Amino acid sequence: MPDTYQALPGQPTSLWLATTPTTDLPTLQAGLTVDVAIVGGGIAGLTAATLLKAQGKRVAVLEADRIVEGVTGYTTAKVTSLHTLIYDYLIDHFGEEKARAYGNANQTAIELIASLVKDKAIDCDFIRTEAYTYTDAESDLDKIRAEVKAALKLDLPAAFVQETPLPFPVKGAIRFSNQAQFHPRKYLLALARDIPGDGCYIFERTTVTDVAEGDPCVVTTEHGKLSAHAVIIASHYPFNDKTLFAPRLTPHRSYVLAVQLNEPVMRGMFITPDSAHTMRSQPTAEGDLLLVGGEGHKAGQGGDTVARYQRIEAWARENFKVQTVKYRWSTQDNGTLDRVPYVGRYTPISHNVYVATGFGGWGMTNSTAAAMILCDLIVGRENPWAELYDPNRVNLTSVPELVKQGVDVAKHFVVDRLPEATPAELEPGDGKIVRTDAGDFAMYKAEDGAITALSPACTHMGCFVQWNPAEKSWDCPCHGSRFATDGRVIQGPAIKDLEQIDVNQQGVVE
Ligand SMILES: Cc1cc2nc3c(=O)[nH]c(=O)nc-3n(C[C@H](O)[C@H](O)[C@H](O)COP(=O)(O)OP(=O)(O)OC[C@H]3O[C@@H](n4cnc5c(N)ncnc54)[C@H](O)[C@@H]3O)c2cc1C
């Protein structure tokens, strides 16, 4: 089988990473004490650090790798409170008051981002624009109309429209006005520049391995310990969690292409009700590009992920005059059982440890709202959205989702343990779970024939990892941890690498 990965068009990186410099910040100086330690340098962690520093708190952001190279480095960065279709659902499941709180939190987040951009004069391609959830299926129209009605009831800037800037007709759409888009790394690298100083720090290449709650809390990292009066876990998936969040979070992965068109790129941000297609424009030095994405699936369960990129490209070519594909990337975000993120005290009995996760594909505004909630909780102010986002909320309507997630994990725990091949069947560029006399391994054969064998059991909770051919990674189908071909952790919740096994060129254990 040829290595189809090589045939995919575009550079295999995000537009955001390709057009900004990488950071090189110091690792932790052990023995420090700060007011707030923040685990994770994505949009949630850096926004919280910015707000807390503005309140006079001494903060330390601890980032396992480089800041804004996690999920936030691979987003599509629509800054909107139109989250596909959510308000009709929220009114139904939470009541009008909480649905209003959700809309208000996300609208306020847009305005906070706008004011940070203005006050700090951040050059990050921030543009006010409209967001649309559109359909070309008659059968979706009732859902769209119900969403418009719900959004208007909550005083959100909604309208039902049948004309959009898209170059193809739609049956109908909900449009939110005065939303925004930006370049997420330009925005966040600018926020990050203002964090160090006055007792505040950002440490990179500093993986947090443990947080012990107390007064102070003790944060353990690979480079020693740090003390903090409060800790925020903003590591996307709460790192190393096995019991509290694992049954309640579902990571979903999806795919994006940045393409150059032979026609002007339309204004606005677009998504279909099932998130099958998502689009927006982005200005670049080479002219406007169209970001087009979709093909979502539960993380670690993507099957032929190369074909997913190919289907997006085919769809883009059918609907737009595509000249060339410039970049391709994919990433994953966590959904919660009831579609509202988990933001607040880590456990019902936590006093000083907080979490922000489960942004459900809408983390630009939800993480910014999360930072506002956590800042208020830490400085001792009331927050009008805290109850809705409380990670320890009891919501009985979530029970069927909880059961579904448990069944899915159990299924993958058992079924994925069946080997797929023998070492001799591995093609160059391919990875598989293989059976050998010494046991089953996750084996990858590089283009030059060199074989790397790893223990296939995810270091988070032991599910067998699955090969992701498009990204050349081993992905866990249970909780979404990802590992490079040499076993290194690329994405949590795992914090420990997969063990490498010594094998010879035939894949025989030595
Ligand atoms: C394809 C796709 C498109 C999307 N598009 C949009 C969009 O248009 N609009 C929108 O609002 N949202 C969008 N989202 C969602 C949004 O991108 C995410 O919700 C958001 O980026 C998550 O930010 P974060 O800070 O929680 O995570 P991250 O950006 O992943 O940051 C977490 C950081 O924690 C670090 N970390 C992890 N473990 C440790 C540890 N043990 N010690 C120290 N550091 C650690 C990681 O290295 C990482 O840098 C999209 C999501 C996907 C999948």
The ligand as an ORCA input file, in Angstrom:
! r2SCAN-3c Opt
* xyz 0 1
  C     -10.881     21.556     14.589
  C     -11.317     22.485     15.688
  C     -11.737     23.766     15.372
  C     -12.141     24.635     16.376
  N     -12.581     25.868     16.036
  C     -13.064     26.685     16.983
  C     -13.630     27.932     16.638
  O     -13.704     28.278     15.465
  N     -14.094     28.714     17.627
  C     -14.047     28.329     18.935
  O     -14.529     29.061     19.793
  N     -13.479     27.174     19.299
  C     -12.992     26.336     18.358
  N     -12.467     25.137     18.706
  C     -12.272     24.828     20.123
  C     -11.045     25.542     20.698
  O      -9.994     25.517     19.768
  C     -10.619     24.867     21.998
  O     -11.725     24.750     22.851
  C      -9.545     25.678     22.729
  O      -8.481     25.976     21.857
  C      -9.034     24.892     23.932
  O      -8.106     25.706     24.600
  P      -7.379     25.201     25.914
  O      -6.602     26.325     26.446
  O      -8.374     24.542     26.796
  O      -6.448     23.994     25.415
  P      -4.992     24.010     24.747
  O      -4.853     25.075     23.753
  O      -4.731     22.607     24.298
  O      -4.044     24.357     25.957
  C      -3.756     23.419     26.968
  C      -2.264     23.417     27.194
  O      -1.984     22.620     28.349
  C      -0.745     21.992     28.146
  N      -0.676     20.836     29.054
  C      -1.354     19.663     28.975
  N      -0.997     18.866     30.009
  C      -0.085     19.560     30.750
  C       0.647     19.260     31.923
  N       0.528     18.074     32.557
  N       1.516     20.185     32.405
  C       1.643     21.397     31.782
  N       0.961     21.714     30.655
  C       0.117     20.816     30.151
  C      -0.780     21.604     26.662
  O       0.539     21.391     26.175
  C      -1.475     22.807     26.039
  O      -0.551     23.750     25.551
  C     -12.092     24.228     17.733
  C     -11.690     22.948     18.059
  C     -11.333     22.056     17.051
  C     -10.988     20.660     17.423
*
